[in-house]
């Protein structure tokens, strides 16, 4: 059983770090108005103040995901990132960007898998605490 727990924890942290890197880069590009993404985001119809706020909240969400023992805050971060990728998919469809839709779908799948591993990892920790 402990080997299974270690595998789940290893997979969880690997995917979590992948997500953290993705959202940190995305947030940084939005905060710095990166020319490779900023004009496209404006073309999607988002106002500049929203893009800046979105970038800041992505960085805050990454920090929440990486700090241990913040279960409730992590759940909020997962929820926020889920909304982000859903709306990124919708926005990609609105401007006929298949690449954005595919990227959003891939990140969504990784995000959902990571969240389920987060829940499973938490249930293992609670069971070991009760047993001790």
N, CA, C and O atoms as a Tinker XYZ file with bonds, in Angstrom:
   528  protein
     1  N      0.816000   -1.203000    0.000000    73     2
     2  CA     0.000000    0.000000    0.000000    64     1     3
     3  C      0.850000    1.255000    0.000000    63     2     4     5
     4  O      0.503000    2.243000   -0.646000    81     3
     5  N      1.970000    1.222000    0.725000    73     3     6
     6  CA     2.825000    2.403000    0.784000    64     5     7
     7  C      3.451000    2.709000   -0.567000    63     6     8     9
     8  O      3.658000    3.874000   -0.906000    81     7
     9  N      3.759000    1.658000   -1.351000    73     7    10
    10  CA     4.323000    1.865000   -2.678000    64     9    11
    11  C      3.320000    2.585000   -3.569000    63    10    12    13
    12  O      3.691000    3.475000   -4.335000    81    11
    13  N      2.044000    2.198000   -3.470000    73    11    14
    14  CA     0.995000    2.852000   -4.246000    64    13    15
    15  C      0.878000    4.325000   -3.842000    63    14    16    17
    16  O      0.735000    5.196000   -4.700000    81    15
    17  N      0.939000    4.600000   -2.543000    73    15    18
    18  CA     0.873000    5.982000   -2.053000    64    17    19
    19  C      2.039000    6.804000   -2.591000    63    18    20    21
    20  O      1.864000    7.962000   -2.971000    81    19
    21  N      3.235000    6.202000   -2.625000    73    19    22
    22  CA     4.405000    6.921000   -3.133000    64    21    23
    23  C      4.269000    7.202000   -4.618000    63    22    24    25
    24  O      4.649000    8.275000   -5.086000    81    23
    25  N      3.727000    6.242000   -5.365000    73    23    26
    26  CA     3.529000    6.447000   -6.801000    64    25    27
    27  C      2.532000    7.572000   -7.051000    63    26    28    29
    28  O      2.738000    8.415000   -7.925000    81    27
    29  N      1.456000    7.578000   -6.280000    73    27    30
    30  CA     0.452000    8.628000   -6.424000    64    29    31
    31  C      1.056000    9.983000   -6.069000    63    30    32    33
    32  O      0.831000   10.968000   -6.773000    81    31
    33  N      1.816000   10.037000   -4.984000    73    31    34
    34  CA     2.446000   11.293000   -4.574000    64    33    35
    35  C      3.446000   11.767000   -5.624000    63    34    36    37
    36  O      3.505000   12.958000   -5.930000    81    35
    37  N      4.234000   10.843000   -6.179000    73    35    38
    38  CA     5.222000   11.207000   -7.198000    64    37    39
    39  C      4.529000   11.750000   -8.450000    63    38    40    41
    40  O      4.931000   12.779000   -8.993000    81    39
    41  N      3.482000   11.046000   -8.903000    73    39    42
    42  CA     2.739000   11.498000  -10.081000    64    41    43
    43  C      2.070000   12.846000   -9.811000    63    42    44    45
    44  O      2.087000   13.735000  -10.662000    81    43
    45  N      1.484000   12.991000   -8.628000    73    43    46
    46  CA     0.834000   14.249000   -8.253000    64    45    47
    47  C      1.815000   15.414000   -8.314000    63    46    48    49
    48  O      1.528000   16.436000   -8.936000    81    47
    49  N      2.982000   15.261000   -7.663000    73    47    50
    50  CA     3.945000   16.363000   -7.639000    64    49    51
    51  C      4.535000   16.646000   -9.012000    63    50    52    53
    52  O      4.829000   17.798000   -9.332000    81    51
    53  N      4.712000   15.617000   -9.822000    73    51    54
    54  CA     5.228000   15.817000  -11.183000    64    53    55
    55  C      4.243000   16.639000  -12.008000    63    54    56    57
    56  O      4.627000   17.606000  -12.665000    81    55
    57  N      2.973000   16.250000  -11.968000    73    55    58
    58  CA     1.955000   16.987000  -12.722000    64    57    59
    59  C      1.728000   18.376000  -12.140000    63    58    60    61
    60  O      1.503000   19.331000  -12.883000    81    59
    61  N      1.785000   18.494000  -10.821000    73    59    62
    62  CA     1.591000   19.794000  -10.183000    64    61    63
    63  C      2.690000   20.774000  -10.599000    63    62    64    65
    64  O      2.415000   21.943000  -10.870000    81    63
    65  N      3.915000   20.301000  -10.648000    73    63    66
    66  CA     5.020000   21.172000  -11.062000    64    65    67
    67  C      4.861000   21.566000  -12.531000    63    66    68    69
    68  O      5.134000   22.707000  -12.903000    81    67
    69  N      4.421000   20.627000  -13.358000    73    67    70
    70  CA     4.162000   20.932000  -14.769000    64    69    71
    71  C      3.100000   22.027000  -14.892000    63    70    72    73
    72  O      3.272000   22.982000  -15.650000    81    71
    73  N      2.013000   21.887000  -14.150000    73    71    74
    74  CA     0.965000   22.914000  -14.157000    64    73    75
    75  C      1.480000   24.251000  -13.624000    63    74    76    77
    76  O      1.177000   25.308000  -14.176000    81    75
    77  N      2.257000   24.190000  -12.553000    73    75    78
    78  CA     2.786000   25.421000  -11.954000    64    77    79
    79  C      3.663000   26.166000  -12.955000    63    78    80    81
    80  O      3.576000   27.388000  -13.072000    81    79
    81  N      4.497000   25.437000  -13.670000    73    79    82
    82  CA     5.356000   26.074000  -14.673000    64    81    83
    83  C      4.498000   26.688000  -15.774000    63    82    84    85
    84  O      4.726000   27.829000  -16.176000    81    83
    85  N      3.514000   25.937000  -16.263000    73    83    86
    86  CA     2.645000   26.449000  -17.322000    64    85    87
    87  C      1.935000   27.730000  -16.896000    63    86    88    89
    88  O      1.976000   28.733000  -17.609000    81    87
    89  N      1.279000   27.695000  -15.722000    73    87    90
    90  CA     0.513000   28.864000  -15.288000    64    89    91
    91  C      1.414000   30.017000  -14.853000    63    90    92    93
    92  O      1.024000   31.177000  -14.983000    81    91
    93  N      2.601000   29.728000  -14.343000    73    91    94
    94  CA     3.535000   30.804000  -13.988000    64    93    95
    95  C      4.007000   31.527000  -15.252000    63    94    96    97
    96  O      4.065000   32.757000  -15.284000    81    95
    97  N      4.339000   30.769000  -16.275000    73    95    98
    98  CA     4.756000   31.391000  -17.535000    64    97    99
    99  C      3.602000   32.186000  -18.138000    63    98   100   101
   100  O      3.787000   33.313000  -18.597000    81    99
   101  N      2.421000   31.596000  -18.134000    73    99   102
   102  CA     1.243000   32.275000  -18.670000    64   101   103
   103  C      0.956000   33.569000  -17.907000    63   102   104   105
   104  O      0.700000   34.610000  -18.512000    81   103
   105  N      1.002000   33.496000  -16.583000    73   103   106
   106  CA     0.767000   34.694000  -15.768000    64   105   107
   107  C      1.822000   35.759000  -16.003000    63   106   108   109
   108  O      1.508000   36.945000  -16.105000    81   107
   109  N      3.079000   35.329000  -16.088000    73   107   110
   110  CA     4.167000   36.278000  -16.332000    64   109   111
   111  C      3.999000   36.967000  -17.688000    63   110   112   113
   112  O      4.222000   38.171000  -17.815000    81   111
   113  N      3.603000   36.186000  -18.701000    73   111   114
   114  CA     3.418000   36.770000  -20.037000    64   113   115
   115  C      2.272000   37.774000  -20.051000    63   114   116   117
   116  O      2.322000   38.764000  -20.782000    81   115
   117  N      1.253000   37.529000  -19.258000    73   115   118
   118  CA     0.134000   38.472000  -19.196000    64   117   119
   119  C      0.519000   39.729000  -18.417000    63   118   120   121
   120  O      0.147000   40.835000  -18.807000    81   119
   121  N      1.252000   39.569000  -17.331000    73   119   122
   122  CA     1.666000   40.728000  -16.533000    64   121   123
   123  C      2.610000   41.628000  -17.321000    63   122   124   125
   124  O      2.517000   42.853000  -17.241000    81   123
   125  N      3.523000   41.017000  -18.086000    73   123   126
   126  CA     4.527000   41.788000  -18.826000    64   125   127
   127  C      4.060000   42.208000  -20.221000    63   126   128   129
   128  O      4.827000   42.797000  -20.983000    81   127
   129  N      2.807000   41.905000  -20.551000    73   127   130
   130  CA     2.234000   42.252000  -21.865000    64   129   131
   131  C      3.113000   41.722000  -22.998000    63   130   132   133
   132  O      3.445000   42.450000  -23.934000    81   131
   133  N      3.479000   40.459000  -22.898000    73   131   134
   134  CA     4.350000   39.827000  -23.885000    64   133   135
   135  C      3.744000   39.946000  -25.283000    63   134   136   137
   136  O      2.574000   39.621000  -25.480000    81   135
   137  N      4.538000   40.411000  -26.257000    73   135   138
   138  CA     4.005000   40.630000  -27.605000    64   137   139
   139  C      3.527000   39.348000  -28.306000    63   138   140   141
   140  O      2.780000   39.424000  -29.281000    81   139
   141  N      3.946000   38.186000  -27.824000    73   139   142
   142  CA     3.489000   36.951000  -28.472000    64   141   143
   143  C      2.085000   36.547000  -28.029000    63   142   144   145
   144  O      1.434000   35.755000  -28.712000    81   143
   145  N      1.610000   37.066000  -26.914000    73   143   146
   146  CA     0.275000   36.681000  -26.432000    64   145   147
   147  C     -0.667000   37.868000  -26.198000    63   146   148   149
   148  O     -1.878000   37.730000  -26.370000    81   147
   149  N     -0.139000   39.007000  -25.816000    73   147   150
   150  CA    -0.980000   40.134000  -25.420000    64   149   151
   151  C     -1.912000   40.608000  -26.539000    63   150   152   153
   152  O     -3.106000   40.774000  -26.293000    81   151
   153  N     -1.408000   40.833000  -27.766000    73   151   154
   154  CA    -2.325000   41.291000  -28.822000    64   153   155
   155  C     -3.446000   40.281000  -29.115000    63   154   156   157
   156  O     -4.580000   40.669000  -29.398000    81   155
   157  N     -3.120000   38.994000  -29.043000    73   155   158
   158  CA    -4.146000   37.970000  -29.292000    64   157   159
   159  C     -5.210000   38.020000  -28.197000    63   158   160   161
   160  O     -6.398000   37.863000  -28.477000    81   159
   161  N     -4.791000   38.234000  -26.964000    73   159   162
   162  CA    -5.752000   38.301000  -25.860000    64   161   163
   163  C     -6.646000   39.528000  -26.010000    63   162   164   165
   164  O     -7.842000   39.469000  -25.723000    81   163
   165  N     -6.071000   40.628000  -26.456000    73   163   166
   166  CA    -6.888000   41.812000  -26.733000    64   165   167
   167  C     -7.874000   41.535000  -27.866000    63   166   168   169
   168  O     -9.026000   41.965000  -27.814000    81   167
   169  N     -7.411000   40.806000  -28.898000    73   167   170
   170  CA    -8.269000   40.467000  -30.037000    64   169   171
   171  C     -9.443000   39.589000  -29.588000    63   170   172   173
   172  O    -10.512000   39.611000  -30.199000    81   171
   173  N     -9.237000   38.822000  -28.524000    73   171   174
   174  CA   -10.321000   37.997000  -27.980000    64   173   175
   175  C    -11.378000   38.849000  -27.296000    63   174   176   177
   176  O    -12.463000   38.362000  -26.976000    81   175
   177  N    -11.063000   40.125000  -27.072000    73   175   178
   178  CA   -12.040000   41.037000  -26.491000    64   177   179
   179  C    -11.840000   41.348000  -25.019000    63   178   180   181
   180  O    -12.670000   42.019000  -24.406000    81   179
   181  N    -10.741000   40.863000  -24.444000    73   179   182
   182  CA   -10.500000   41.125000  -23.029000    64   181   183
   183  C     -9.850000   42.487000  -22.845000    63   182   184   185
   184  O     -8.928000   42.833000  -23.583000    81   183
   185  N    -10.318000   43.271000  -21.866000    73   183   186
   186  CA    -9.716000   44.587000  -21.619000    64   185   187
   187  C     -8.351000   44.442000  -20.934000    63   186   188   189
   188  O     -8.101000   43.452000  -20.247000    81   187
   189  N     -7.472000   45.430000  -21.124000    73   187   190
   190  CA    -6.125000   45.350000  -20.544000    64   189   191
   191  C     -6.103000   45.133000  -19.024000    63   190   192   193
   192  O     -5.273000   44.375000  -18.522000    81   191
   193  N     -7.001000   45.785000  -18.295000    73   191   194
   194  CA    -6.986000   45.621000  -16.830000    64   193   195
   195  C     -7.321000   44.180000  -16.432000    63   194   196   197
   196  O     -6.822000   43.682000  -15.423000    81   195
   197  N     -8.164000   43.513000  -17.224000    73   195   198
   198  CA    -8.512000   42.125000  -16.928000    64   197   199
   199  C     -7.320000   41.210000  -17.169000    63   198   200   201
   200  O     -7.088000   40.275000  -16.402000    81   199
   201  N     -6.567000   41.473000  -18.226000    73   199   202
   202  CA    -5.408000   40.646000  -18.552000    64   201   203
   203  C     -4.365000   40.745000  -17.443000    63   202   204   205
   204  O     -3.790000   39.734000  -17.040000    81   203
   205  N     -4.122000   41.943000  -16.953000    73   203   206
   206  CA    -3.171000   42.131000  -15.857000    64   205   207
   207  C     -3.647000   41.407000  -14.592000    63   206   208   209
   208  O     -2.861000   40.727000  -13.931000    81   207
   209  N     -4.924000   41.554000  -14.260000    73   207   210
   210  CA    -5.479000   40.892000  -13.082000    64   209   211
   211  C     -5.401000   39.376000  -13.220000    63   210   212   213
   212  O     -5.087000   38.682000  -12.253000    81   211
   213  N     -5.680000   38.867000  -14.390000    73   211   214
   214  CA    -5.600000   37.434000  -14.639000    64   213   215
   215  C     -4.173000   36.923000  -14.430000    63   214   216   217
   216  O     -3.968000   35.861000  -13.842000    81   215
   217  N     -3.195000   37.681000  -14.915000    73   215   218
   218  CA    -1.797000   37.297000  -14.724000    64   217   219
   219  C     -1.406000   37.256000  -13.261000    63   218   220   221
   220  O     -0.724000   36.330000  -12.822000    81   219
   221  N     -1.829000   38.246000  -12.512000    73   219   222
   222  CA    -1.508000   38.299000  -11.079000    64   221   223
   223  C     -2.165000   37.130000  -10.339000    63   222   224   225
   224  O     -1.540000   36.505000   -9.482000    81   223
   225  N     -3.422000   36.838000  -10.670000    73   223   226
   226  CA    -4.103000   35.739000   -9.981000    64   225   227
   227  C     -3.514000   34.378000  -10.357000    63   226   228   229
   228  O     -3.536000   33.449000   -9.549000    81   227
   229  N     -2.994000   34.257000  -11.562000    73   227   230
   230  CA    -2.330000   32.999000  -11.937000    64   229   231
   231  C     -1.074000   32.788000  -11.091000    63   230   232   233
   232  O     -0.817000   31.682000  -10.616000    81   231
   233  N     -0.309000   33.836000  -10.910000    73   231   234
   234  CA     0.899000   33.723000  -10.079000    64   233   235
   235  C      0.511000   33.390000   -8.639000    63   234   236   237
   236  O      1.151000   32.553000   -8.004000    81   235
   237  N     -0.532000   34.039000   -8.122000    73   235   238
   238  CA    -0.996000   33.739000   -6.758000    64   237   239
   239  C     -1.480000   32.286000   -6.659000    63   238   240   241
   240  O     -1.229000   31.617000   -5.657000    81   239
   241  N     -2.168000   31.800000   -7.692000    73   239   242
   242  CA    -2.631000   30.419000   -7.705000    64   241   243
   243  C     -1.481000   29.424000   -7.719000    63   242   244   245
   244  O     -1.543000   28.388000   -7.057000    81   243
   245  N     -0.438000   29.735000   -8.468000    73   243   246
   246  CA     0.752000   28.876000   -8.507000    64   245   247
   247  C      1.380000   28.793000   -7.120000    63   246   248   249
   248  O      1.757000   27.712000   -6.668000    81   247
   249  N      1.491000   29.924000   -6.454000    73   247   250
   250  CA     2.064000   29.944000   -5.101000    64   249   251
   251  C      1.210000   29.098000   -4.164000    63   250   252   253
   252  O      1.738000   28.333000   -3.357000    81   251
   253  N     -0.114000   29.237000   -4.273000    73   251   254
   254  CA    -1.011000   28.447000   -3.415000    64   253   255
   255  C     -0.864000   26.950000   -3.673000    63   254   256   257
   256  O     -0.920000   26.152000   -2.738000    81   255
   257  N     -0.678000   26.570000   -4.924000    73   255   258
   258  CA    -0.525000   25.145000   -5.236000    64   257   259
   259  C      0.773000   24.567000   -4.700000    63   258   260   261
   260  O      0.825000   23.395000   -4.327000    81   259
   261  N      1.811000   25.375000   -4.659000    73   259   262
   262  CA     3.128000   24.850000   -4.285000    64   261   263
   263  C      3.403000   24.862000   -2.782000    63   262   264   265
   264  O      4.307000   24.169000   -2.316000    81   263
   265  N      2.639000   25.637000   -2.024000    73   263   266
   266  CA     2.848000   25.661000   -0.572000    64   265   267
   267  C      2.086000   24.502000    0.055000    63   266   268   269
   268  O      0.875000   24.384000   -0.132000    81   267
   269  N      2.783000   23.643000    0.799000    73   267   270
   270  CA     2.100000   22.491000    1.417000    64   269   271
   271  C      1.113000   22.911000    2.513000    63   270   272   273
   272  O      1.211000   24.003000    3.072000    81   271
   273  N      0.175000   22.029000    2.801000    73   271   274
   274  CA    -0.776000   22.166000    3.914000    64   273   275
   275  C     -1.766000   23.318000    3.766000    63   274   276   277
   276  O     -2.227000   23.867000    4.767000    81   275
   277  N     -2.093000   23.683000    2.551000    73   275   278
   278  CA    -3.107000   24.710000    2.320000    64   277   279
   279  C     -4.240000   24.112000    1.500000    63   278   280   281
   280  O     -4.542000   24.596000    0.409000    81   279
   281  N     -4.866000   23.061000    2.018000    73   279   282
   282  CA    -5.836000   22.295000    1.243000    64   281   283
   283  C     -6.954000   23.163000    0.663000    63   282   284   285
   284  O     -7.227000   23.098000   -0.536000    81   283
   285  N     -7.589000   23.958000    1.485000    73   283   286
   286  CA    -8.718000   24.771000    1.007000    64   285   287
   287  C     -8.266000   25.779000   -0.050000    63   286   288   289
   288  O     -8.954000   25.976000   -1.052000    81   287
   289  N     -7.134000   26.407000    0.162000    73   287   290
   290  CA    -6.632000   27.376000   -0.815000    64   289   291
   291  C     -6.257000   26.685000   -2.129000    63   290   292   293
   292  O     -6.475000   27.239000   -3.206000    81   291
   293  N     -5.698000   25.483000   -2.041000    73   291   294
   294  CA    -5.375000   24.717000   -3.244000    64   293   295
   295  C     -6.641000   24.403000   -4.034000    63   294   296   297
   296  O     -6.638000   24.470000   -5.264000    81   295
   297  N     -7.717000   24.062000   -3.340000    73   295   298
   298  CA    -8.973000   23.777000   -4.028000    64   297   299
   299  C     -9.470000   25.004000   -4.784000    63   298   300   301
   300  O     -9.977000   24.885000   -5.900000    81   299
   301  N     -9.328000   26.175000   -4.186000    73   299   302
   302  CA    -9.705000   27.411000   -4.873000    64   301   303
   303  C     -8.812000   27.654000   -6.085000    63   302   304   305
   304  O     -9.286000   28.090000   -7.134000    81   303
   305  N     -7.529000   27.374000   -5.940000    73   303   306
   306  CA    -6.605000   27.551000   -7.069000    64   305   307
   307  C     -6.971000   26.590000   -8.206000    63   306   308   309
   308  O     -6.997000   26.985000   -9.372000    81   307
   309  N     -7.252000   25.338000   -7.865000    73   307   310
   310  CA    -7.672000   24.387000   -8.896000    64   309   311
   311  C     -8.943000   24.870000   -9.593000    63   310   312   313
   312  O     -9.053000   24.783000  -10.816000    81   311
   313  N     -9.893000   25.375000   -8.827000    73   311   314
   314  CA   -11.136000   25.882000   -9.409000    64   313   315
   315  C    -10.852000   27.063000  -10.345000    63   314   316   317
   316  O    -11.373000   27.120000  -11.459000    81   315
   317  N    -10.029000   27.996000   -9.883000    73   315   318
   318  CA    -9.698000   29.154000  -10.714000    64   317   319
   319  C     -8.998000   28.760000  -12.005000    63   318   320   321
   320  O     -9.303000   29.296000  -13.071000    81   319
   321  N     -8.068000   27.833000  -11.911000    73   319   322
   322  CA    -7.366000   27.382000  -13.112000    64   321   323
   323  C     -8.311000   26.624000  -14.051000    63   322   324   325
   324  O     -8.165000   26.692000  -15.271000    81   323
   325  N     -9.276000   25.905000  -13.477000    73   323   326
   326  CA   -10.260000   25.210000  -14.307000    64   325   327
   327  C    -11.093000   26.211000  -15.095000    63   326   328   329
   328  O    -11.303000   26.041000  -16.296000    81   327
   329  N    -11.567000   27.253000  -14.422000    73   327   330
   330  CA   -12.309000   28.299000  -15.136000    64   329   331
   331  C    -11.430000   28.944000  -16.202000    63   330   332   333
   332  O    -11.895000   29.217000  -17.308000    81   331
   333  N    -10.174000   29.187000  -15.879000    73   331   334
   334  CA    -9.260000   29.819000  -16.830000    64   333   335
   335  C     -9.134000   29.001000  -18.103000    63   334   336   337
   336  O     -9.253000   29.551000  -19.198000    81   335
   337  N     -8.896000   27.698000  -17.988000    73   335   338
   338  CA    -8.702000   26.899000  -19.198000    64   337   339
   339  C    -10.015000   26.692000  -19.961000    63   338   340   341
   340  O    -10.001000   26.579000  -21.187000    81   339
   341  N    -11.137000   26.641000  -19.256000    73   339   342
   342  CA   -12.421000   26.547000  -19.959000    64   341   343
   343  C    -12.657000   27.807000  -20.782000    63   342   344   345
   344  O    -13.043000   27.726000  -21.948000    81   343
   345  N    -12.426000   28.973000  -20.178000    73   343   346
   346  CA   -12.621000   30.214000  -20.917000    64   345   347
   347  C    -11.551000   30.425000  -21.989000    63   346   348   349
   348  O    -11.814000   31.069000  -23.004000    81   347
   349  N    -10.364000   29.895000  -21.776000    73   347   350
   350  CA    -9.335000   29.953000  -22.814000    64   349   351
   351  C     -9.771000   29.134000  -24.024000    63   350   352   353
   352  O     -9.559000   29.539000  -25.167000    81   351
   353  N    -10.380000   27.982000  -23.766000    73   351   354
   354  CA   -10.899000   27.163000  -24.865000    64   353   355
   355  C    -11.989000   27.920000  -25.633000    63   354   356   357
   356  O    -11.968000   27.978000  -26.863000    81   355
   357  N    -12.931000   28.493000  -24.896000    73   355   358
   358  CA   -14.028000   29.237000  -25.527000    64   357   359
   359  C    -13.482000   30.431000  -26.312000    63   358   360   361
   360  O    -13.929000   30.705000  -27.426000    81   359
   361  N    -12.525000   31.131000  -25.731000    73   359   362
   362  CA   -11.928000   32.287000  -26.416000    64   361   363
   363  C    -11.174000   31.852000  -27.662000    63   362   364   365
   364  O    -11.216000   32.536000  -28.685000    81   363
   365  N    -10.488000   30.726000  -27.585000    73   363   366
   366  CA    -9.793000   30.194000  -28.749000    64   365   367
   367  C    -10.756000   29.869000  -29.879000    63   366   368   369
   368  O    -10.459000   30.124000  -31.046000    81   367
   369  N    -11.913000   29.303000  -29.534000    73   367   370
   370  CA   -12.937000   29.023000  -30.552000    64   369   371
   371  C    -13.456000   30.319000  -31.153000    63   370   372   373
   372  O    -13.727000   30.387000  -32.352000    81   371
   373  N    -13.597000   31.351000  -30.320000    73   371   374
   374  CA   -14.145000   32.623000  -30.799000    64   373   375
   375  C    -13.263000   33.266000  -31.863000    63   374   376   377
   376  O    -13.768000   33.954000  -32.750000    81   375
   377  N    -11.955000   33.050000  -31.785000    73   375   378
   378  CA   -11.060000   33.637000  -32.794000    64   377   379
   379  C    -10.522000   32.570000  -33.760000    63   378   380   381
   380  O     -9.559000   32.805000  -34.489000    81   379
   381  N    -11.161000   31.399000  -33.749000    73   379   382
   382  CA   -10.793000   30.299000  -34.645000    64   381   383
   383  C     -9.340000   29.877000  -34.513000    63   382   384   385
   384  O     -8.657000   29.658000  -35.514000    81   383
   385  N     -8.870000   29.764000  -33.280000    73   383   386
   386  CA    -7.498000   29.339000  -33.018000    64   385   387
   387  C     -7.514000   27.897000  -32.510000    63   386   388   389
   388  O     -7.699000   27.641000  -31.320000    81   387
   389  N     -7.317000   26.969000  -33.440000    73   387   390
   390  CA    -7.309000   25.555000  -33.059000    64   389   391
   391  C     -6.169000   25.244000  -32.093000    63   390   392   393
   392  O     -6.325000   24.412000  -31.199000    81   391
   393  N     -5.030000   25.902000  -32.267000    73   391   394
   394  CA    -3.886000   25.666000  -31.380000    64   393   395
   395  C     -4.239000   26.022000  -29.933000    63   394   396   397
   396  O     -3.890000   25.285000  -29.011000    81   395
   397  N     -4.926000   27.139000  -29.733000    73   395   398
   398  CA    -5.339000   27.528000  -28.379000    64   397   399
   399  C     -6.347000   26.541000  -27.796000    63   398   400   401
   400  O     -6.317000   26.251000  -26.601000    81   399
   401  N     -7.230000   26.032000  -28.633000    73   399   402
   402  CA    -8.217000   25.058000  -28.163000    64   401   403
   403  C     -7.546000   23.752000  -27.756000    63   402   404   405
   404  O     -7.881000   23.174000  -26.723000    81   403
   405  N     -6.610000   23.293000  -28.558000    73   403   406
   406  CA    -5.906000   22.050000  -28.242000    64   405   407
   407  C     -5.085000   22.219000  -26.966000    63   406   408   409
   408  O     -5.097000   21.354000  -26.090000    81   407
   409  N     -4.370000   23.348000  -26.870000    73   407   410
   410  CA    -3.570000   23.611000  -25.661000    64   409   411
   411  C     -4.462000   23.653000  -24.424000    63   410   412   413
   412  O     -4.114000   23.081000  -23.390000    81   411
   413  N     -5.595000   24.317000  -24.521000    73   411   414
   414  CA    -6.517000   24.402000  -23.384000    64   413   415
   415  C     -7.059000   23.029000  -23.003000    63   414   416   417
   416  O     -7.175000   22.715000  -21.818000    81   415
   417  N     -7.388000   22.214000  -23.993000    73   415   418
   418  CA    -7.919000   20.884000  -23.714000    64   417   419
   419  C     -6.874000   20.007000  -23.023000    63   418   420   421
   420  O     -7.200000   19.268000  -22.094000    81   419
   421  N     -5.627000   20.088000  -23.473000    73   419   422
   422  CA    -4.555000   19.302000  -22.851000    64   421   423
   423  C     -4.334000   19.745000  -21.410000    63   422   424   425
   424  O     -4.234000   18.914000  -20.508000    81   423
   425  N     -4.258000   21.053000  -21.200000    73   423   426
   426  CA    -4.054000   21.569000  -19.839000    64   425   427
   427  C     -5.243000   21.206000  -18.949000    63   426   428   429
   428  O     -5.062000   20.892000  -17.773000    81   427
   429  N     -6.449000   21.247000  -19.500000    73   427   430
   430  CA    -7.638000   20.870000  -18.730000    64   429   431
   431  C     -7.538000   19.421000  -18.252000    63   430   432   433
   432  O     -7.826000   19.126000  -17.092000    81   431
   433  N     -7.134000   18.525000  -19.141000    73   431   434
   434  CA    -7.001000   17.107000  -18.767000    64   433   435
   435  C     -5.944000   16.917000  -17.683000    63   434   436   437
   436  O     -6.155000   16.168000  -16.729000    81   435
   437  N     -4.817000   17.589000  -17.830000    73   435   438
   438  CA    -3.757000   17.491000  -16.817000    64   437   439
   439  C     -4.241000   18.074000  -15.492000    63   438   440   441
   440  O     -3.965000   17.525000  -14.425000    81   439
   441  N     -4.959000   19.179000  -15.566000    73   439   442
   442  CA    -5.486000   19.830000  -14.363000    64   441   443
   443  C     -6.469000   18.923000  -13.621000    63   442   444   445
   444  O     -6.392000   18.796000  -12.399000    81   443
   445  N     -7.377000   18.303000  -14.340000    73   443   446
   446  CA    -8.365000   17.425000  -13.709000    64   445   447
   447  C     -7.678000   16.206000  -13.097000    63   446   448   449
   448  O     -7.995000   15.812000  -11.974000    81   447
   449  N     -6.740000   15.608000  -13.829000    73   447   450
   450  CA    -6.005000   14.459000  -13.296000    64   449   451
   451  C     -5.241000   14.846000  -12.027000    63   450   452   453
   452  O     -5.239000   14.102000  -11.046000    81   451
   453  N     -4.602000   15.998000  -12.052000    73   451   454
   454  CA    -3.853000   16.470000  -10.879000    64   453   455
   455  C     -4.787000   16.703000   -9.698000    63   454   456   457
   456  O     -4.448000   16.380000   -8.560000    81   455
   457  N     -5.960000   17.262000   -9.968000    73   455   458
   458  CA    -6.908000   17.499000   -8.876000    64   457   459
   459  C     -7.378000   16.179000   -8.261000    63   458   460   461
   460  O     -7.465000   16.064000   -7.038000    81   459
   461  N     -7.678000   15.193000   -9.093000    73   459   462
   462  CA    -8.095000   13.894000   -8.549000    64   461   463
   463  C     -6.971000   13.247000   -7.755000    63   462   464   465
   464  O     -7.228000   12.621000   -6.727000    81   463
   465  N     -5.739000   13.384000   -8.205000    73   463   466
   466  CA    -4.603000   12.865000   -7.436000    64   465   467
   467  C     -4.454000   13.623000   -6.117000    63   466   468   469
   468  O     -4.102000   13.036000   -5.094000    81   467
   469  N     -4.724000   14.929000   -6.146000    73   467   470
   470  CA    -4.698000   15.754000   -4.935000    64   469   471
   471  C     -5.714000   15.218000   -3.922000    63   470   472   473
   472  O     -5.411000   15.092000   -2.735000    81   471
   473  N     -6.912000   14.908000   -4.399000    73   471   474
   474  CA    -7.944000   14.372000   -3.513000    64   473   475
   475  C     -7.556000   12.988000   -2.991000    63   474   476   477
   476  O     -7.739000   12.687000   -1.811000    81   475
   477  N     -7.021000   12.155000   -3.875000    73   475   478
   478  CA    -6.629000   10.804000   -3.478000    64   477   479
   479  C     -5.471000   10.850000   -2.482000    63   478   480   481
   480  O     -5.464000   10.116000   -1.493000    81   479
   481  N     -4.502000   11.710000   -2.747000    73   479   482
   482  CA    -3.349000   11.872000   -1.842000    64   481   483
   483  C     -3.835000   12.336000   -0.470000    63   482   484   485
   484  O     -3.349000   11.861000    0.556000    81   483
   485  N     -4.783000   13.251000   -0.452000    73   483   486
   486  CA    -5.330000   13.742000    0.810000    64   485   487
   487  C     -6.062000   12.663000    1.579000    63   486   488   489
   488  O     -5.978000   12.614000    2.806000    81   487
   489  N     -6.777000   11.800000    0.880000    73   487   490
   490  CA    -7.495000   10.726000    1.572000    64   489   491
   491  C     -6.518000    9.716000    2.162000    63   490   492   493
   492  O     -6.787000    9.147000    3.220000    81   491
   493  N     -5.375000    9.481000    1.487000    73   491   494
   494  CA    -4.356000    8.597000    2.051000    64   493   495
   495  C     -3.749000    9.212000    3.304000    63   494   496   497
   496  O     -3.513000    8.516000    4.292000    81   495
   497  N     -3.498000   10.508000    3.263000    73   495   498
   498  CA    -2.913000   11.183000    4.433000    64   497   499
   499  C     -3.864000   11.146000    5.612000    63   498   500   501
   500  O     -3.440000   10.914000    6.743000    81   499
   501  N     -5.167000   11.376000    5.359000    73   499   502
   502  CA    -6.159000   11.343000    6.436000    64   501   503
   503  C     -6.256000    9.943000    7.027000    63   502   504   505
   504  O     -6.370000    9.796000    8.243000    81   503
   505  N     -6.212000    8.907000    6.181000    73   503   506
   506  CA    -6.305000    7.531000    6.670000    64   505   507
   507  C     -5.108000    7.175000    7.525000    63   506   508   509
   508  O     -5.243000    6.476000    8.529000    81   507
   509  N     -3.924000    7.656000    7.131000    73   507   510
   510  CA    -2.729000    7.350000    7.935000    64   509   511
   511  C     -2.754000    8.116000    9.239000    63   510   512   513
   512  O     -2.231000    7.629000   10.241000    81   511
   513  N     -3.352000    9.315000    9.262000    73   511   514
   514  CA    -3.456000   10.088000   10.497000    64   513   515
   515  C     -4.432000    9.413000   11.465000    63   514   516   517
   516  O     -4.177000    9.371000   12.669000    81   515
   517  N     -5.535000    8.890000   10.954000    73   515   518
   518  CA    -6.514000    8.221000   11.792000    64   517   519
   519  C     -5.950000    6.929000   12.337000    63   518   520   521
   520  O     -6.206000    6.577000   13.489000    81   519
   521  N     -5.178000    6.210000   11.518000    73   519   522
   522  CA    -4.605000    4.931000   11.939000    64   521   523
   523  C     -3.496000    5.101000   12.993000    63   522   524   525
   524  O     -3.238000    4.193000   13.782000    81   523
   525  N     -2.856000    6.256000   12.994000    73   523   526
   526  CA    -1.734000    6.478000   13.918000    64   525   527
   527  C     -2.164000    6.810000   15.317000    63   526   528
   528  O     -1.320000    7.019000   16.189000    81   527
